[in-house]
Amino acid sequence: MSDLDKHPAGDTGHDAHLPAVAEEPIANPGLPAHTWRPTDIDEGLAKRAERQVSALFTLSAVFTVLFVVSYFVFDIGDNWETVGGLGASTVMLGVCLGLALMLIGVGIIQWARKLMADQEMVEMRHPARSSDEDRAATVAALNAGLEESDLAKRPLIRRSMLLAMGLLGAPVVILLRDLGPTPSSVASAAEGTGLKHTLWGTRDKIRVVRDVVGTPIRVSDLQIGDLVNAVPDGIFDLEGVDLQVAKAKSAVIVVKMAPEDVKSQQGEGWGIDGVLCYSKICSHVGCPISLYERTTHHVLCPCHQSTFDLADSAKVIFGPAGRPLPQLPLAVDEEGYLVAQSDFKEPVGPSFWDREK
């Protein structure tokens, strides 16, 4: 490295950490002398720059907190309009998170431009595989870079940067909340009752009604070989997303077979004169099933061909499904209609948890 740079007064000489160049293969091309920044010379200006960078990181932390607050304050369906017809939730979440990230970036750029080491250096090309000496020199240079970042000397920057970047984990946690319902242990008709429950558990003795039309099912009206797509009574009181979420987990199939054909059930007394009820949601990836073969009592999932034997506790006889379809315990009310004794005894849908014994 040629004598292009002259350290300002008081400089400790960071070049001491860099490997010396034994001989330059070409002559000095005549680069202009290095111009030192004001913050390299005046410690007062350096302190001012430090406060500026710290303020940017602190503002980033403030906007991250505002993102979390906005998530709970503004509803997705808020009618407050802005430019472009976007709702308050969309605007506030986007603006707050965008500014939080931008201020961290601007702070790092300002830190690098005004406070990190400012030197000119030359490094000659070397073979693809560096020598042990070069590798050791690289480690030394990295250590020197860490020292030159002045993190140890600038605790205000270090703490405010850690605050801003640490708080960025909060939006991630908040946004994960929107991936789906939590495994709630309390039934909720409006939310479809979480992962562990369905609408069948929201109240006692819910009637089993036909899907679409909503009429109750009388045991005496079923014939051997019938398969009826059914849902819990009251589900059509819900609307929009609430209806779709609830129906996606509460849908069932009711089958009627000869009582002597029933090999086993998932509970005592759950079948009524050959009438059985199972979840319509495949335990593989959650597709709706209803392709029924009445002579064998097998039901097929159209997505990946998982096959269940409804006469034998809906156990899997073919395909990738990991567990039987959950069975709904049935009873008959005083008017002769099918009702559910309780919710399913296990979660419906994909089998990513262990089945309770």
PyMOL commands that set and color helices and strands:
alter all, ss='L'
color gray80, all
select helices_A, chain A and resi 14-17+38-41+43-73+83-85+88-114+132-148+155-167+169-179+199-201+219-221+235-237+240-250+259-261
alter helices_A, ss='H'
color red, helices_A
select strands_A, chain A and resi 206-210+227-232+252-256+275-279+291-293+298-300+307-309+315-318+330-332+338-340
alter strands_A, ss='S'
color yellow, strands_A
deselect
rebuild
show_as cartoon
